[in-house]
Amino acid sequence: MNTRIDRRSSRSLMLALSLTFPLLGPAPAQAQNSTPFEAINAAAKAGPINVHPLRGGVSMLDGSGGNITALPGPEGFFLVDVGIAVSKAMILDALRSIGPGGIRLAIVTHWHWDHADGAGWVRAQGASIMADPVAISRQEETIRVVEWGNTFRPKPVAELPNLSVAGDKTLYENGETIRIRHYTSGHTDGDISVYFVNADVLATGDTFWNGQYPFIDYVGGGSIDGAITAADANIAMSTAHTIIVPGHGPVGDLGSQTAFRDMLVTIRNRVAALKQKGMTLEQVQAAEPTKDHDAAWGRSIISGKLFTALVYRGV
């Protein structure tokens, strides 16, 4: 796998992220001036974990990196994503507030640590964890993600998902029919969605960031065009009644998912047009192609400047 990045582009990416990260809100003192990876972990450790009841017994938990979807049942919880390991105690407390019992089965939507890092403690409690085979293999590699300021090392076998789901699959868990569907390469090259049929709740992982510019993991096989294709897939899987659990941000719906797709298309086309004129990354950033979207989309971890750099890389 090619993990080399143009040095000038890397400096621009890191500068953009360093300018944006304080917008996440106050961080613990020890997290100040840390890498984004360290500061996100510090925020997950500090908590809180918030529980948002949705429909049909399904709830969304936020506060441990990516959002977690939970469905209780007599044999234990079914989860979509498992958050960051430092949140273990708070996640367990949040689950106890929803219902009794431990975790029986979890699915991770992709390999990123803010969605999959808790796999070790979840498996240690006796649960099984499912993932796309590519998402599993990514966790067996050494991967440098420059935007997060971290190099991810191979996970021990006991901390990896133990069930590989290569094709689309239907499960029956806790009275629900659950459909697992695979995306083509978009946010990463191992993304899956999880749809709760009876509740009409769709968990998208990081193919949808509600009200936020998304991160696109080029090292992990993602691309801006793939992200747009994934957003179109989410729209096709949803109706006006569907509740959508994004990877980051508040609970969404078809309207907010469509707005996200439209933003991706608009910024992609603007950046592509500027790049086709022969403009460098720095020149395109100076042209501010996201300026009229930043107030709505650029107030979290990915700034308009960083998102411009991510899009530029893929057009």
For each residue, the residues with C-beta under 8 A, 3 or more apart:
1: 141 143 219
2:
3: 143 144 219
4:
5: 9 10 13 146 219
6: 9 10
7: 10 11
8: 11 12 281 282
9: 5 6 12 13 281 309 312 313
10: 5 6 7 13 14 146
11: 7 8 14 15
12: 8 9 15 16 281 282 285 305 309
13: 5 9 10 16 17 146 147 306 309 310
14: 10 11 17 18 146 147 149
15: 11 12 18 19 305
16: 12 13 19 20 285 303 305 306 308 309
17: 13 14 20 21 36 147 301 302 303 306
18: 14 15 21
19: 15 16 22 303 305
20: 16 17 23 298 300 301 302 303 305 306
21: 17 18 24 36 39 301
22: 19
23: 20 299 300 301 303
24: 21 27 39 43 300 301
25:
26:
27: 24 31 32 39 42 43
28: 31 32 42 43 45 46
29: 32
30: 34 42
31: 27 28 34 38 39 42 43
32: 27 28 29
33:
34: 30 31 38 39 42
35: 38 39 148 149 150
36: 17 21 39 40 147 148 149 150 301
37: 40 41 113 145 148 149 150
38: 31 34 35 41 42 149 150
39: 21 24 27 31 34 35 36 42 43
40: 36 37 43 44 65 84 114 148 301
41: 37 38 44 45 84 86
42: 27 28 30 31 34 38 39 45 46
43: 24 27 28 31 39 40 46
44: 40 41 47 63 64 65 83 84 86 87 114
45: 28 41 42 86 87
46: 28 42 43
47: 44 63 87 90
48: 63 90
49: 61 62 63 64 87 90 91 93 94
50: 61 62 63 94
51: 59 60 61 94 97 98
52: 59 60 61 62 251
53: 59 98
54: 58 59 60 199 201 243 245 251
55: 58 199 200 201 243
56: 176 196 198 199 200 201
57: 71 72 174 175 176 199
58: 54 55 69 70 71 176 196 199 201 243
59: 51 52 53 54 69 70 71 98
60: 51 52 54 67 68 69 70 245 251
61: 49 50 51 52 64 67 68 69 70 83 91 94 95
62: 49 50 52 67 68
63: 44 47 48 49 50 87 90
64: 44 49 61 68 83 84 87 90 91 114 118
65: 40 44 83 84 87 113 114 115 117
66: 81 83 109 112 114 115 205 206 247 248
67: 60 61 62 81 203 245 246 247 248 249
68: 60 61 62 64 79 80 81 82 83 91
69: 58 59 60 61 79 80 81 194 196 201 203 245
70: 58 59 60 61 77 78 79 80 95 98
71: 57 58 59 77 78 79 173 174 176 196
72: 57 77 95 98 99 100 101 174
73: 76 77 78 99 101 104 173 174 175
74: 101 174
75: 101 104 174
76: 73 101 102 103 104 105 127
77: 70 71 72 73 95 98 99 101 102 103 104
78: 70 71 73 104 105 106 173 174 176 178
79: 68 69 70 71 82 103 105 106 107 122
80: 68 69 70 106 107 108 109 194 203 205 245
81: 66 67 68 69 106 107 108 109 115 116 203 205
82: 68 79 91 106 108 115 116 117 118 119 122 129
83: 44 61 64 65 66 68 87 91 114 115 117 118
84: 40 41 44 64 65 87 113 114 117 118
85: 88 117 118 120 121
86: 41 44 45
87: 44 45 47 49 63 64 65 83 84 90 91 118
88: 85 91 92 118 121
89: 92 93
90: 47 48 49 63 64 87 93 94
91: 49 61 64 68 82 83 87 88 94 95 118
92: 88 89 95 96
93: 49 89 90 96 97
94: 49 50 51 61 90 91 97 98
95: 61 70 72 77 91 92 98 99 103
96: 92 93 99 100
97: 51 93 94
98: 51 53 59 70 72 77 94 95
99: 72 73 77 95 96
100: 72 96
101: 72 73 74 75 76 77 104
102: 76 77 125 126 127
103: 76 77 79 95 106 122 125 127
104: 73 75 76 77 78 101 127 128 173
105: 76 78 79 127 128 129 130 173
106: 78 79 80 81 82 103 119 122 127 128 129 130
107: 79 80 81 129 130 131 165 180 192 194
108: 80 81 82 111 115 116 119 129 130 131 135 161
109: 66 80 81 115 191 192 193 194 203 204 205 206 247
110: 115 116 131 132 135 187 188 190 191 192 205 206 220
111: 108 115 116 131 134 135 136 138 139 188 190 220
112: 66 115 116 188 206 217 220
113: 37 65 84 116 117 152
114: 40 44 64 65 66 83 84 117
115: 65 66 81 82 83 108 109 110 111 112 205 206 247
116: 81 82 108 110 111 112 113 119 131 135 139 161
117: 65 82 83 84 85 113 114 120
118: 64 82 83 84 85 87 88 91 121 122
119: 82 106 108 116 122 123 129 155 159 160 161
120: 85 117 123 124 155 156 158 159
121: 85 88 118 124 125
122: 79 82 103 106 118 119 125 127 129
123: 119 120 126 127 128 129 158 159 162
124: 120 121 158
125: 102 103 121 122
126: 102 123
127: 76 102 103 104 105 106 122 123
128: 104 105 106 123 162 163
129: 82 105 106 107 108 119 122 123 160 161 162 163
130: 105 106 107 108 161 163 164 165 180
131: 107 108 110 111 116 135 136 161 163 164 165 190 192
132: 110 135 136 164 165 166 182 190 191 192
133: 136 137 164 165 166 190
134: 111 137 138 188 189 190 221
135: 108 110 111 116 131 132 138 139 161 188 190 191 192
136: 111 131 132 133 139 140 160 161 164 190
137: 133 134 140 141 190
138: 111 134 135 141 143 188 189 190 220
139: 111 116 135 136 152 154 155 160 161
140: 136 137 154 155 160
141: 1 137 138 152 154
142: 151 152 153 154
143: 1 3 138 151 152 219 220
144: 3 150 151 152 219
145: 37 148 150 151 152 217 219 220
146: 5 10 13 14 149
147: 13 14 17 36 215 306
148: 35 36 37 40 145
149: 14 35 36 37 38 146
150: 35 36 37 38 144 145
151: 142 143 144 145
152: 113 139 141 142 143 144 145
153: 142
154: 139 140 141 142
155: 119 120 139 140 159 160
156: 120 159 160
157: 160
158: 120 123 124
159: 119 120 123 155 156
160: 119 129 136 139 140 155 156 157
161: 108 116 119 129 130 131 135 136 139 164
162: 123 128 129
163: 128 129 130 131
164: 130 131 132 133 136 161
165: 107 130 131 132 133 169 180 192
166: 132 133
167: 182
168: 179 180 181 182
169: 165 179 180
170: 177 178 179 180
171: 177 178 179 180
172: 176 177 178
173: 71 73 78 104 105 176 178
174: 57 71 72 73 74 75 78
175: 57 73 198
176: 56 57 58 71 78 172 173 196 197 198 199
177: 170 171 172 196 197 198
178: 78 170 171 172 173 194 195 196 197
179: 168 169 170 171 194 195 197
180: 107 130 165 168 169 170 171 192 193 194
181: 168 192 193 195 233 237
182: 132 167 168 191 192
183: 186 187 191 192 193 207 226 229 230 233
184: 226 229 230
185: 188 189 191 221 222 223 226
186: 183 191 207 222 223 226 227 229 230
187: 110 183 191 205 206 207 214 215 216 217 222 226 227 230 247
188: 110 111 112 134 135 138 185 191 206 217 220 221 222
189: 134 138 185 220 221 222
190: 110 111 131 132 133 134 135 136 137 138 220 221
191: 109 110 132 135 182 183 185 186 187 188 205 206 207 230
192: 107 109 110 131 132 135 165 180 181 182 183 205
193: 109 180 181 183 202 203 204 205 207 233 234 237
194: 69 80 107 109 178 179 180 202 203
195: 178 179 181 201 202 203 237
196: 56 58 69 71 176 177 178 199 200 201 202 203
197: 176 177 178 179 200
198: 56 175 176 177
199: 54 55 56 57 58 176 196 243
200: 55 56 196 197 239 241 242 243
201: 54 55 56 58 69 195 196 242 243 244 245
202: 193 194 195 196 234 237 238 242 243 244 245
203: 67 69 80 81 109 193 194 195 196 244 245
204: 109 193 207 208 230 234 244 245 246 247 257
205: 66 80 81 109 110 115 187 191 192 193 208 247
206: 66 109 110 112 115 187 188 191 209 214 215 247 248
207: 183 186 187 191 193 204 227 230 231 233 234 247
208: 204 205 214 231 234 244 246 247 252 257 260
209: 206 212 213 214 215 246 247 248 249 260 300 302
210: 244 246 248 249 250 251 252 256 257 260
211: 249 250 256 296 297 300
212: 209 248 249 297 299 300 301 302
213: 209 263 290 297 298 300 302 303 304 306 307
214: 187 206 208 209 227 247 248 264 302 307
215: 147 187 206 209 301 302 310
216: 187 222 223 224 227 310 311 313 314
217: 112 145 187 188 220 221 222
218: 221 222 223 310 313 314
219: 1 3 5 143 144 145
220: 110 111 112 138 143 145 188 189 190 217
221: 134 185 188 189 190 217 218
222: 185 186 187 188 189 216 217 218 226 227
223: 185 186 216 218 226 227 314
224: 216 227 228 264 268 310 311 313 314 315
225: 228 229 268 314 315
226: 183 184 185 186 187 222 223 229 230
227: 186 187 207 214 216 222 223 224 230 231 264
228: 224 225 231 232 261 264 265 268
229: 183 184 186 225 226 232 233
230: 183 184 186 187 191 204 207 226 227 233 234
231: 207 208 227 228 234 235 257 260 261 264
232: 228 229 235 236 261
233: 181 183 193 207 229 230 236 237
234: 193 202 204 207 208 230 231 237 238 244 257 261
235: 231 232 238 254 257 258 261
236: 232 233
237: 181 193 195 202 233 234 242
238: 202 234 235 242 244 253 254 257
239: 200 242 254
240: 253 254
241: 200
242: 200 201 202 237 238 239 253 254
243: 54 55 58 199 200 201 202 251 252 253
244: 201 202 203 204 208 210 234 238 251 252 253 254 256 257
245: 54 60 67 69 80 201 202 203 204 251 252
246: 67 204 208 209 210 249 250 251 252
247: 66 67 109 115 187 204 205 206 207 208 209 214
248: 66 67 206 209 210 212 214 300
249: 67 209 210 211 212 246 252 300
250: 210 211 246
251: 52 54 60 210 243 244 245 246
252: 208 210 243 244 245 246 249 256 257 260
253: 238 240 242 243 244 256 257
254: 235 238 239 240 242 244 257 258
255: 258 259
256: 210 211 244 252 253 259 260
257: 204 208 210 231 234 235 238 244 252 253 254 260 261
258: 235 254 255 261 262
259: 255 256 262 263
260: 208 209 210 231 252 256 257 263 264
261: 228 231 232 234 235 257 258 264 265
262: 258 259 265 266
263: 213 259 260 266 267 293 297
264: 214 224 227 228 231 260 261 267 268
265: 228 261 262 268 269
266: 262 263 269 270 293
267: 263 264 270 271 289 290 293 307 308 311
268: 224 225 228 264 265 271 272 311 315
269: 265 266 272 273
270: 266 267 273 274 289 290
271: 267 268 274 275 284 289 308 311 312 315
272: 268 269 275 276 311 315
273: 269 270 276 277
274: 270 271 277 279 283 284 287 289
275: 271 272 278 279 284 312 315
276: 272 273
277: 273 274
278: 275
279: 274 275 283 284 287
280: 283 284
281: 8 9 12 284 285 308 309 312
282: 8 12 285 286
283: 274 279 280 286 287
284: 271 274 275 279 280 281 287 289 308 312
285: 12 16 281 282 288 305 308 309
286: 282 283
287: 274 279 283 284
288: 285 291 304
289: 267 270 271 274 284 308
290: 213 267 270 293 294 297 298 304 305 307 308
291: 288 294 304
292:
293: 263 266 267 290 296 297 298 304
294: 290 291 297 298 299 303 304
295: 298 299
296: 211 293 299
297: 211 212 213 263 290 293 294 304 307
298: 20 213 290 293 294 295 302 303 304 307
299: 23 212 294 295 296
300: 20 23 24 209 211 212 213 248 249
301: 17 20 21 23 24 36 40 212 215
302: 17 20 209 212 213 214 215 298 306 307 310
303: 16 17 19 20 23 213 294 298 306 307
304: 213 288 290 291 293 294 297 298 307 308
305: 12 15 16 19 20 285 290 308 309
306: 13 16 17 20 147 213 302 303 309 310
307: 213 214 267 290 297 298 302 303 304 310 311
308: 16 267 271 281 284 285 289 290 304 305 311 312
309: 9 12 13 16 281 285 305 306 312 313
310: 13 215 216 218 224 302 306 307 313 314
311: 216 224 267 268 271 272 307 308 314 315
312: 9 271 275 281 284 308 309 315
313: 9 216 218 224 309 310
314: 216 218 223 224 225 310 311
315: 224 225 268 271 272 275 311 312
